Amino acid sequence: MAAVKSESPQADTLAAIIIRHPLWEDALALLMGTAMVALGIAFYAHAGLLTGGTVGLAFLLKYLLGWSFGWSFFLINLPFYGLAIWRMGWKFTLRTVCAVGLVSLLAELTPQWVAFAQLNVLYAALFGGFAMGLGLLMLFRHRASLGGVNILALYLQERYGLRAGKVQMGIDAAIVLAAVFSVPLDKVALSVLGALALNMVLAINHRAGRYMGVS
């Protein structure tokens, strides 16, 4: 019987380069990604900065009320898991729960392992943002996230037609504005710079068709 030829050479090429990650690679990426995020959080906490999303909310609770960042971050994310199951499926949700748990734990442990004798605030804003961006990139490429606001934004887009990007931008802006009551204005401005650094890492590296690995 003659072999069936593909009608699309491009489809054959894409099929050839798509690589499925084995479980051990997903687990290692989960550990490395959350460790990078926790390092960026340590930079921000030491410098008195914050960022957007549920990480930013946890920082606000830490600065305003003195709550533990790790516990705050873990608890804030709990209401979003139902949305994650419905919107993204069980596999994504389980990986996200693991990622949130690891970041919560490592955010508490990293300051015990790494001490800063001197840390320039501008450096902390930029390279803390880069570290968190790289960590998120690893998680995204292995079908995980840090939950929270991005899942809510996707839900509101599907349910009410609100654009997810604008929703997330609005929530992040509200978090930064709320920070004015607990963080000096110069550090709020540097926090915005750090958020730009984080999103630049994702914008440059996380594009459709640029990375073909799946989990």
C-alpha positions in Angstrom: 0.0 0.0 0.0 1.4 3.4 -0.9 2.3 5.8 1.8 -0.1 8.7 2.3 1.7 12.0 1.5 1.0 15.0 3.7 -0.9 17.8 2.0 1.0 20.3 4.0 4.9 20.3 4.2 4.6 23.0 6.9 2.5 20.8 9.1 5.1 18.0 8.7 7.8 20.4 9.8 5.8 21.6 12.8 5.0 18.0 13.8 8.7 17.1 13.6 9.8 19.9 16.0 7.0 19.7 18.6 8.6 18.0 21.6 6.6 16.6 24.5 8.2 17.2 27.9 8.6 14.1 30.1 7.3 14.4 33.7 10.8 14.8 35.2 11.4 17.8 33.0 8.1 19.4 34.1 9.0 18.8 37.7 12.5 20.3 37.3 11.1 23.3 35.4 8.6 23.8 38.2 11.4 23.9 40.8 13.7 26.1 38.8 10.9 28.5 37.7 9.5 29.0 41.3 13.1 29.4 42.6 13.7 32.2 40.1 10.4 33.9 41.1 11.2 33.5 44.8 14.7 35.2 44.2 13.0 38.1 42.5 10.6 38.4 45.4 13.5 38.4 47.8 15.0 41.3 45.8 11.7 43.2 45.9 11.1 42.5 49.6 14.6 43.7 50.6 14.2 46.9 48.5 10.6 47.6 49.6 9.2 47.2 46.1 6.1 45.4 44.8 4.6 44.2 41.5 1.2 43.4 40.1 -1.1 40.4 40.4 -1.5 38.2 43.4 2.2 38.7 44.2 1.5 42.4 44.4 -1.5 41.8 46.7 0.7 39.6 49.0 3.3 42.4 49.1 0.6 44.9 50.1 -0.6 42.7 52.9 3.0 42.4 54.1 3.6 46.1 54.0 0.3 47.3 55.3 -0.5 44.6 57.9 2.8 42.9 58.5 1.5 39.5 57.3 3.8 36.8 56.1 4.3 37.1 52.3 4.3 33.3 51.8 1.0 32.6 53.6 -0.7 35.7 52.1 0.3 34.6 48.6 -0.9 31.1 49.1 -4.3 32.1 50.6 -5.0 34.8 48.0 -4.8 32.2 45.3 -7.2 29.7 46.8 -10.4 31.3 45.3 -9.0 31.2 41.8 -8.4 27.4 41.5 -12.1 26.7 40.7 -11.8 29.1 37.8 -8.5 27.4 36.7 -10.1 23.9 36.7 -13.0 25.2 34.6 -11.0 27.4 32.2 -7.7 25.5 31.9 -8.3 21.9 33.0 -7.0 19.7 35.9 -3.4 19.2 34.7 -2.8 23.0 34.4 -4.5 23.6 37.8 -2.5 20.9 39.6 0.7 22.3 38.3 -0.4 25.8 39.3 -1.2 24.7 42.8 2.2 23.1 43.1 3.9 26.3 41.7 2.0 28.6 44.1 2.9 26.3 47.0 6.5 26.2 46.1 6.7 30.0 45.6 5.0 30.5 49.0 7.5 28.2 50.7 10.6 29.4 48.9 9.7 33.1 49.4 9.9 32.5 53.1 13.1 30.4 52.9 15.2 32.4 50.4 15.9 35.3 52.8 17.4 32.7 55.2 19.7 31.4 52.5 20.6 34.7 50.7 21.5 37.9 52.5 22.1 41.3 50.9 24.9 43.4 52.4 24.1 46.1 49.8 21.4 46.1 47.2 20.8 49.1 44.9 17.0 49.8 44.5 17.2 50.3 40.8 19.1 47.1 40.3 16.6 45.3 42.5 13.7 46.6 40.4 15.2 45.6 37.1 16.9 42.3 37.9 14.2 41.2 40.3 11.7 41.8 37.5 14.0 39.9 35.1 14.3 37.0 37.5 10.5 36.8 38.0 9.9 37.1 34.3 12.3 34.2 33.6 10.7 32.1 36.3 7.2 32.7 34.9 8.5 31.9 31.4 9.7 28.5 32.6 6.3 27.8 34.2 4.3 28.9 31.2 6.4 26.7 28.9 5.6 23.7 31.1 1.8 24.4 31.4 1.7 26.0 34.8 1.3 29.6 36.2 1.1 31.4 39.5 -2.7 31.6 39.2 -4.7 34.5 40.4 -5.4 37.6 38.3 -4.5 36.2 34.9 -7.1 33.3 35.4 -9.7 35.9 36.5 -9.0 38.0 33.5 -9.5 35.1 31.1 -12.8 34.2 32.8 -14.1 37.8 32.6 -13.1 37.9 28.9 -15.0 34.7 28.1 -18.0 35.5 30.3 -18.5 39.2 29.7 -16.4 40.0 26.7 -13.9 42.2 28.6 -10.5 42.0 27.0 -8.2 40.0 29.3 -5.1 42.2 28.8 -7.0 45.4 29.7 -8.6 43.7 32.8 -5.2 42.5 34.0 -3.6 45.9 33.3 -6.5 47.6 35.3 -6.1 45.3 38.3 -2.3 45.8 38.3 -2.7 49.5 38.1 -5.1 49.4 41.0 -2.6 47.4 43.1 0.2 49.9 42.3 -2.1 52.9 43.2 -3.0 51.2 46.5 0.7 50.9 47.2 0.9 54.7 47.4 -0.5 54.5 50.9 2.2 52.1 52.1 5.2 52.5 49.8 7.2 55.8 49.0 6.4 57.3 45.6 9.9 56.8 44.3 9.7 53.0 45.1 6.2 52.9 43.5 7.8 54.3 40.3 10.6 51.8 40.5 8.1 49.0 41.0 6.4 50.1 37.7 9.9 49.9 36.0 10.3 46.4 37.5 6.9 45.4 36.1 8.0 46.6 32.7 11.2 44.5 32.9 9.2 41.4 33.9 6.7 41.8 31.1 9.5 42.5 28.6 11.0 39.1 29.3 7.6 37.5 28.6 6.8 39.7 25.5 10.2 38.8 23.8 10.2 35.1 24.6 6.6 34.0 25.0 5.1 34.2 21.5 2.9 31.7 19.6 5.0 29.5 17.4 8.3 30.4 18.9 8.5 27.5 21.3 7.0 24.1 20.5 7.5 22.1 23.7 4.3 20.7 25.3 3.5 18.9 28.6 
